[in-house]
Amino acid sequence: MEALMPIITQLIAGAVGGNAAGAALKQVAVSVIVRTIVGAIGGVGGGLLLQMVGGEAGLSGLVANGIGGLVGGGVLTAIVGAVLGKKAA
């Protein structure tokens, strides 16, 4: 179970970050379900990227995973929203 905890943290934080970014940018072309899924995927990617760069050196593991998940989920959701927004227009 301890091996899954970072991934679960990244998924949840990414979903939260994706929905927050979608709400802040008022992306109407992207539904809540899509924002949640894309945010979760971005959260895992962002958390793994932060670990590869060495972000865990100054932060505890769960905090680093949460921050990486929030940022990764928000960034990927913003990118997908921009792409889908241009398609809809």
C-alpha positions as CSV (number, residue, x, y, z in Angstrom):
1,M,0.0,0.0,0.0
2,E,2.9,2.4,0.6
3,A,4.0,2.1,-3.0
4,L,0.6,3.3,-4.2
5,M,0.3,6.2,-1.8
6,P,2.3,8.7,-4.0
7,I,0.3,7.8,-7.1
8,I,-3.0,8.1,-5.2
9,T,-1.8,11.5,-3.9
10,Q,-0.8,12.7,-7.4
11,L,-4.1,11.5,-8.9
12,I,-6.2,13.3,-6.3
13,A,-4.1,16.5,-6.3
14,G,-4.1,16.5,-10.1
15,A,-7.8,16.2,-10.3
16,V,-8.2,19.1,-7.8
17,G,-5.6,21.2,-9.7
18,G,-7.3,20.4,-13.1
19,N,-10.7,21.5,-11.8
20,A,-9.3,24.6,-10.2
21,A,-7.4,25.6,-13.4
22,G,-10.5,25.0,-15.5
23,A,-12.7,27.0,-13.2
24,A,-10.2,29.9,-13.0
25,L,-9.7,30.0,-16.7
26,K,-13.5,29.6,-17.3
27,Q,-13.1,26.9,-19.9
28,V,-16.6,26.1,-21.0
29,A,-15.4,23.8,-23.9
30,V,-14.2,21.3,-21.3
31,S,-16.6,19.4,-19.0
32,V,-16.0,18.6,-15.4
33,I,-15.4,15.0,-16.1
34,V,-12.8,15.8,-18.8
35,R,-11.1,18.3,-16.5
36,T,-10.9,15.7,-13.7
37,I,-9.5,13.0,-15.9
38,V,-7.0,15.2,-17.6
39,G,-6.0,16.8,-14.3
40,A,-5.4,13.3,-12.7
41,I,-3.2,12.3,-15.7
42,G,-1.3,15.6,-15.4
43,G,-1.0,15.1,-11.7
44,V,0.8,11.8,-12.1
45,G,3.0,13.3,-14.7
46,G,3.8,16.4,-12.7
47,G,4.5,14.4,-9.6
48,L,6.8,12.1,-11.4
49,L,8.6,15.0,-13.1
50,L,9.1,16.7,-9.8
51,Q,10.6,13.5,-8.3
52,M,13.0,13.1,-11.3
53,V,14.2,16.7,-11.0
54,G,14.9,16.1,-7.3
55,G,12.0,18.0,-5.7
56,E,11.8,15.6,-2.8
57,A,15.1,16.9,-1.4
58,G,13.6,19.8,0.5
59,L,10.0,18.6,0.9
60,S,8.5,15.5,2.4
61,G,7.4,12.9,0.0
62,L,3.6,13.4,0.2
63,V,3.9,17.2,0.1
64,A,6.1,17.0,-3.0
65,N,3.7,14.6,-4.6
66,G,0.7,16.9,-3.8
67,I,2.4,20.0,-5.1
68,G,3.6,18.2,-8.3
69,G,0.1,16.8,-8.8
70,L,-1.6,20.2,-8.4
71,V,0.7,22.0,-10.8
72,G,0.8,19.1,-13.3
73,G,-2.9,18.7,-13.3
74,G,-3.5,22.5,-13.7
75,V,-1.0,22.9,-16.5
76,L,-2.3,19.9,-18.5
77,T,-5.9,20.9,-18.1
78,A,-5.1,24.5,-19.3
79,I,-3.3,23.1,-22.3
80,V,-6.2,20.7,-23.2
81,G,-8.8,23.5,-22.6
82,A,-6.9,25.8,-24.9
83,V,-6.7,23.2,-27.6
84,L,-10.4,22.2,-27.3
85,G,-11.5,25.8,-27.0
86,K,-9.9,26.6,-30.4
87,K,-11.5,23.5,-31.9
88,A,-15.0,24.6,-30.7
89,A,-14.6,28.2,-32.0
